[in-house]
Amino acid sequence: MQRVVGVDAHKASLTYVVREGQEMVGRPVRRKNTPDEVRELARKFVGYPIVIEACGPHEWMSDVLNEEGAKVGSCRPPMDPKD
């Protein structure tokens, strides 16, 4: 099964985790949410699909990752039925 990097991005920070199917590979990692950190993420995981939660910073992050040649996707988490 292929490994995928999942990214939860916020204004000031991002957290990523590598998954293989439903299993986490290693622990979640938190970094500053800057273009340099996003470039480093792309360079660290060459060949891995990188999926970003569709939120405020995902557009510029996708641009930076694409510039680095990363395979980029986005996802939207399920809505809470209480909302």
C-alpha positions as CSV (number, residue, x, y, z in Angstrom):
1,M,0.0,0.0,0.0
2,Q,1.3,3.5,-0.8
3,R,2.3,6.0,1.9
4,V,0.6,9.4,1.9
5,V,1.5,12.6,3.8
6,G,-1.5,14.3,5.3
7,V,-1.2,17.9,6.3
8,D,-3.4,19.9,8.7
9,A,-2.6,23.5,8.0
10,H,-3.4,26.6,10.1
11,K,-2.3,30.2,9.8
12,A,0.8,29.9,12.0
13,S,1.5,26.2,12.0
14,L,1.1,22.9,10.1
15,T,1.0,19.4,11.3
16,Y,1.8,16.5,9.1
17,V,1.6,12.7,9.4
18,V,2.6,9.8,7.1
19,R,-0.1,7.2,6.7
20,E,-0.1,3.8,5.0
21,G,-3.8,2.9,4.6
22,Q,-5.4,3.5,8.0
23,E,-2.2,3.2,9.9
24,M,0.1,6.1,11.0
25,V,3.8,5.6,10.2
26,G,5.6,7.5,13.0
27,R,4.2,10.4,14.9
28,P,2.6,13.7,13.8
29,V,5.1,16.5,13.3
30,R,4.3,20.2,13.9
31,R,6.2,23.0,12.0
32,K,5.8,26.6,11.3
33,N,3.5,27.3,8.3
34,T,6.0,29.2,6.1
35,P,6.9,28.7,2.4
36,D,10.4,27.5,3.5
37,E,8.9,24.8,5.8
38,V,6.5,23.7,3.0
39,R,9.4,23.4,0.6
40,E,11.3,21.3,3.1
41,L,8.2,19.1,3.4
42,A,8.2,18.5,-0.4
43,R,11.9,17.7,-0.4
44,K,11.6,15.3,2.5
45,F,8.8,13.3,0.9
46,V,9.7,13.2,-2.8
47,G,7.4,10.8,-4.6
48,Y,4.8,10.7,-1.8
49,P,1.4,12.2,-2.4
50,I,0.8,15.1,-0.1
51,V,-2.8,15.8,0.8
52,I,-3.7,19.2,2.4
53,E,-6.9,19.9,4.3
54,A,-8.8,22.4,2.2
55,C,-8.7,25.5,4.4
56,G,-7.3,29.0,4.2
57,P,-3.6,28.4,3.6
58,H,-4.1,25.3,1.3
59,E,-4.0,27.3,-1.9
60,W,-0.6,29.0,-1.5
61,M,0.8,25.7,0.1
62,S,-0.4,23.8,-3.0
63,D,1.4,26.4,-5.2
64,V,4.7,26.0,-3.3
65,L,4.4,22.2,-3.3
66,N,3.7,22.1,-7.0
67,E,6.7,24.3,-7.7
68,E,8.8,21.7,-5.9
69,G,7.3,18.9,-8.1
70,A,5.2,17.3,-5.4
71,K,2.0,15.3,-6.1
72,V,-0.6,17.5,-4.3
73,G,-4.2,16.8,-3.4
74,S,-6.7,18.4,-1.1
75,C,-9.5,17.1,1.1
76,R,-12.3,18.5,3.1
77,P,-13.0,16.7,6.4
78,P,-16.5,15.5,7.0
79,M,-18.9,18.0,8.5
80,D,-20.1,17.5,12.1
81,P,-23.8,16.8,11.9
82,K,-24.3,19.1,14.9
83,D,-23.1,22.2,12.9
